[in-house]
Amino acid sequence: MFSSVESESTKLQQGPAPTKIIQSQNQYRTCRIKVPDLEKPVPALCVDQEYYSFFKAVEAADKTLEIVAKLGNGGDGTAITKTSKGYAIWVKEPDAELYRSKA
């Protein structure tokens, strides 16, 4: 008989990291964060009390999904927001600290 308890490493190996598709500006707030491996603060979103740094702006939906899939397969959680020219891709930063919140 198998146990239903899974270790963290087992959970991580089951599939790509999740992507949040953000459909409304009410679902996030913009800010700047400090990330341990970068010198300067970077633009970011705060979604569900988690920080996502700006990664890239992309015009085409299919290219956006391709990039997000690659990041997710590499273990990076992502978020997608719609822009006037396409889509913005954001990468989850679990070790980030808030630098400055935009009002």
Helices and strands as residue ranges (DSSP letters): H 8-12, E 19-22, G 25-27, E 29-34, E 42-47, E 50-58, H 61-73, E 78-83, E 86-92, E 97-101
